[in-house]
Amino acid sequence: MTDQNNKIIIQEITVNAGIEDAYNAWTTKKGMQTFFAPECEVELKLLGKYRVHFFPENPPGSKGAEDEIVISFQKNKMFSFTWGFPPSLPDLRDNQKTIVMLRFEDLGNNKTKVVFTQSGWGEGEDWEKGFMYFEKAWKDVVLKRFAERFEKGPVDWNN
């Protein structure tokens, strides 16, 4: 789903997990490595590191999200961080960031609703390419793995 007036990616998912487990999956190294990427680092503090290395064996600059930062957090309620662009959009990757926010709602019965937003989009061809890339990547890859992590277990990054 998108908000065309404000150019915001909005996605919602319900996972089979308690709210603390869902929150920790995004805010701890151990949790992130169960679905996000094989190598992660997080400092859960204002302006703390938020690193997501999809390709840890690659040289610096091509590992993944290498220089993101934590913007804000409220335990089991909300978490936000900066998010850059893929190497296919080098000008944006080197010069711009967007903002990802996750809101967590306990639905009871070991279920948690997570509302995902990505905002801070500019205008122009590269921005549009980035928007289209992430609209698909978050829904079809990251959030899908996040849900599957609680249904089938952690991602096996070695296979």
Number of C-alpha atoms within 10 A of each C-alpha: 11 14 10 8 6 11 16 19 23 19 17 14 15 18 21 18 21 19 23 14 16 26 24 15 20 21 22 16 21 16 19 22 21 22 25 23 20 19 20 22 18 19 15 17 13 12 14 16 20 26 23 23 21 18 15 16 10 11 8 11 12 15 18 21 22 20 13 20 22 23 19 15 18 11 12 18 15 17 21 21 22 22 23 21 24 17 14 11 14 12 11 17 17 13 9 16 18 15 19 21 19 21 18 22 18 18 15 11 9 12 16 22 21 23 16 21 20 24 19 15 18 17 8 8 9 16 16 14 14 19 21 12 13 18 19 12 13 19 19 11 13 16 21 15 20 26 18 17 21 18 12 9 13 17 17 10 12 5 4
